Amino acid sequence: MFKRLVVLIVFFSVCFSSIAQEEGFNRYKLGSGDIINITVFGQEDLTKEVRLTDVGVINYPFLGDIKAIGLTAPELEALIYNGLLGDYLIDPSVSVTIVEYRPFFIDGEIKKPGGYPYQPGLSIDKAAALAGGYTERASKTKIQVVRNVDGLEKTLEVQSTFIVLPGDIVIIKQSFF
């Protein structure tokens, strides 16, 4: 009985974890530096992989310029689907995937400050490990994250377990003892 309960708990935690990741994917807004792959199944000439520039406009066949920055992947899928529907294709099957996220940056009391490739589920502690670890003077309680929220830069005071997003700037402050 106990073994079945453990199996059920593991099963449900895996299911809810993948649902949470999928919901996070659906809320993630595309930004400068992201590489996306647009696929229209059965239409090789409409498949395109592109890195979003600062302007965030991609030139897509039949539709012209599309502003992708600030959209989620599902929103971009819907935009392309609606643009191709009718005039060009009867029922296009469009998929937008993120091939590579834009980097995050880490600075301050860290051994190797700089920009690093983003990985989903990245916490401040994991980001610090990627950057060579904390220095001996680093404070694990005085951490700031500068994040772009709806076009505005916001500075957040966070803990070392805080989740980093692509494009974030993490600043590890110095401890005073």
C-alpha positions as CSV (number, residue, x, y, z in Angstrom):
1,M,0.0,0.0,0.0
2,F,2.8,2.4,1.0
3,K,4.6,1.7,-2.3
4,R,1.5,2.5,-4.4
5,L,1.1,5.7,-2.5
6,V,4.7,6.8,-3.2
7,V,4.2,5.9,-6.9
8,L,1.1,8.0,-7.1
9,I,2.8,10.9,-5.4
10,V,5.7,10.8,-7.8
11,F,3.4,10.5,-10.8
12,F,1.3,13.5,-9.8
13,S,4.4,15.6,-8.9
14,V,5.8,14.9,-12.4
15,C,2.5,15.7,-14.1
16,F,2.0,19.0,-12.2
17,S,5.7,19.9,-12.8
18,S,5.3,19.5,-16.6
19,I,2.0,21.4,-16.5
20,A,3.7,24.3,-14.6
21,Q,6.6,24.3,-17.1
22,E,4.1,24.3,-20.0
23,E,2.2,27.2,-18.3
24,G,5.5,29.1,-17.9
25,F,6.3,28.5,-21.6
26,N,2.9,29.9,-22.5
27,R,3.6,33.1,-20.4
28,Y,7.2,33.6,-21.5
29,K,7.4,36.7,-23.7
30,L,9.9,36.6,-26.6
31,G,12.7,39.1,-26.5
32,S,15.8,40.3,-28.3
33,G,18.4,37.5,-28.5
34,D,15.9,34.6,-28.4
35,I,16.2,32.1,-31.3
36,I,12.9,30.7,-32.4
37,N,11.9,28.1,-34.9
38,I,8.7,28.6,-36.9
39,T,7.3,25.4,-38.6
40,V,4.3,25.0,-40.8
41,F,3.8,21.3,-41.1
42,G,3.9,20.1,-44.7
43,Q,5.2,23.5,-45.9
44,E,9.0,23.4,-45.9
45,D,9.3,26.8,-47.5
46,L,7.5,28.3,-44.5
47,T,9.9,26.9,-41.9
48,K,12.2,29.5,-40.5
49,E,14.7,29.7,-37.7
50,V,15.6,33.3,-36.6
51,R,17.3,35.1,-33.8
52,L,15.2,38.1,-32.7
53,T,17.0,41.4,-33.0
54,D,16.6,44.5,-30.9
55,V,13.7,45.6,-33.2
56,G,12.1,42.1,-32.9
57,V,10.7,42.1,-36.4
58,I,10.9,39.0,-38.5
59,N,10.2,38.9,-42.2
60,Y,7.9,35.9,-42.8
61,P,6.9,34.6,-46.3
62,F,3.5,35.8,-47.5
63,L,2.9,37.9,-44.3
64,G,5.8,40.4,-44.5
65,D,7.1,41.9,-41.3
66,I,5.8,40.5,-38.0
67,K,6.7,42.0,-34.6
68,A,7.6,39.1,-32.4
69,I,9.0,40.8,-29.3
70,G,6.6,40.9,-26.4
71,L,4.5,38.0,-27.8
72,T,4.4,34.6,-26.3
73,A,5.1,31.6,-28.5
74,P,1.4,30.6,-28.7
75,E,0.5,34.2,-29.6
76,L,3.0,34.2,-32.4
77,E,1.6,30.8,-33.6
78,A,-1.9,32.3,-33.6
79,L,-0.8,35.4,-35.5
80,I,1.0,33.3,-38.2
81,Y,-1.9,30.8,-38.3
82,N,-4.5,33.6,-38.9
83,G,-2.3,35.3,-41.5
84,L,-1.9,32.1,-43.5
85,L,-5.4,30.8,-43.1
86,G,-7.6,31.2,-46.1
87,D,-5.6,33.1,-48.7
88,Y,-2.6,30.7,-48.5
89,L,-3.5,27.5,-46.7
90,I,-6.8,25.8,-45.7
91,D,-5.8,24.7,-42.2
92,P,-2.2,25.5,-41.5
93,S,-0.5,23.6,-38.6
94,V,1.8,26.2,-37.1
95,S,4.4,25.6,-34.4
96,V,6.7,28.1,-32.7
97,T,9.4,26.7,-30.5
98,I,12.2,28.5,-28.6
99,V,15.5,27.0,-29.8
100,E,17.7,29.1,-27.5
101,Y,16.7,31.6,-24.9
102,R,18.5,35.0,-24.6
103,P,21.2,35.0,-22.0
104,F,21.1,36.2,-18.4
105,F,23.8,38.3,-16.8
106,I,25.4,38.1,-13.4
107,D,27.6,40.7,-11.7
108,G,29.0,41.7,-8.3
109,E,30.5,39.3,-5.8
110,I,30.8,36.4,-8.2
111,K,34.0,34.8,-9.4
112,K,33.3,35.0,-13.2
113,P,30.8,37.9,-13.9
114,G,29.3,38.0,-17.3
115,G,26.6,36.7,-19.6
116,Y,25.6,33.1,-19.6
117,P,23.1,30.9,-21.6
118,Y,19.7,30.7,-19.9
119,Q,18.4,27.3,-18.8
120,P,14.8,26.8,-17.6
121,G,14.5,26.4,-13.8
122,L,17.6,28.4,-13.1
123,S,17.8,29.8,-9.6
124,I,20.2,32.5,-8.3
125,D,22.4,29.7,-6.6
126,K,22.6,27.8,-9.9
127,A,23.4,30.9,-11.8
128,A,26.2,31.7,-9.3
129,A,27.5,28.1,-9.8
130,L,27.7,28.7,-13.6
131,A,29.6,31.9,-12.9
132,G,32.3,30.1,-10.9
133,G,30.6,30.5,-7.5
134,Y,30.2,33.2,-4.9
135,T,33.3,35.1,-3.7
136,E,34.2,35.0,0.0
137,R,32.6,38.4,0.5
138,A,29.3,37.6,-1.2
139,S,26.1,38.1,0.6
140,K,23.4,35.5,0.0
141,T,20.7,37.7,1.4
142,K,21.5,41.0,-0.5
143,I,20.8,40.1,-4.0
144,Q,19.1,42.2,-6.7
145,V,17.6,41.2,-10.0
146,V,17.0,43.8,-12.7
147,R,14.1,42.5,-14.9
148,N,12.2,44.0,-17.8
149,V,8.5,43.8,-16.9
150,D,6.1,45.0,-19.6
151,G,8.8,47.3,-21.1
152,L,9.9,48.8,-17.8
153,E,13.1,47.9,-15.9
154,K,12.3,46.8,-12.3
155,T,14.8,46.1,-9.5
156,L,13.8,43.3,-7.2
157,E,15.3,42.4,-3.8
158,V,15.4,38.6,-3.8
159,Q,16.8,35.5,-2.1
160,S,19.2,33.0,-3.5
161,T,16.4,30.5,-4.4
162,F,14.7,33.1,-6.7
163,I,14.2,31.9,-10.3
164,V,16.2,33.7,-12.9
165,L,14.6,34.5,-16.3
166,P,16.2,35.2,-19.7
167,G,17.5,38.7,-19.9
168,D,17.7,39.2,-16.1
169,I,20.7,41.0,-14.6
170,V,21.6,39.4,-11.3
171,I,23.7,41.6,-8.9
172,I,25.3,39.8,-5.9
173,K,26.0,42.4,-3.2
174,Q,28.9,42.4,-0.7
175,S,28.5,41.2,2.8
176,F,29.6,43.5,5.6
177,F,31.2,40.9,7.9
